[in-house]
Amino acid sequence: MPESNTRLPSSTAAASTLSPDWRLLASFEAANGIIMFGWTTALIVAYVQRIVLHSHGHDDASGS
């Protein structure tokens, strides 16, 4: 049975020809993906909030 860290190929290993010494790059890629997901979610929520406020006649986010 293969080692646990080689059972499932990561997207980095599948999409590149990196040596096993560069396995840490997969961890950084995963962390970057999580950060980008959170950042994109925050932008979408802020954009939808502005649309909703504008549709209710508010021009700013203060609620007045």
Secondary structure, DSSP 8 states (H G I E B T S, - for coil): ---GGGSS--HHHHHS---GGGTHHHHHHHHHHHHHHHHHHHHHHHHHHHHHHHHTT-SSTT--
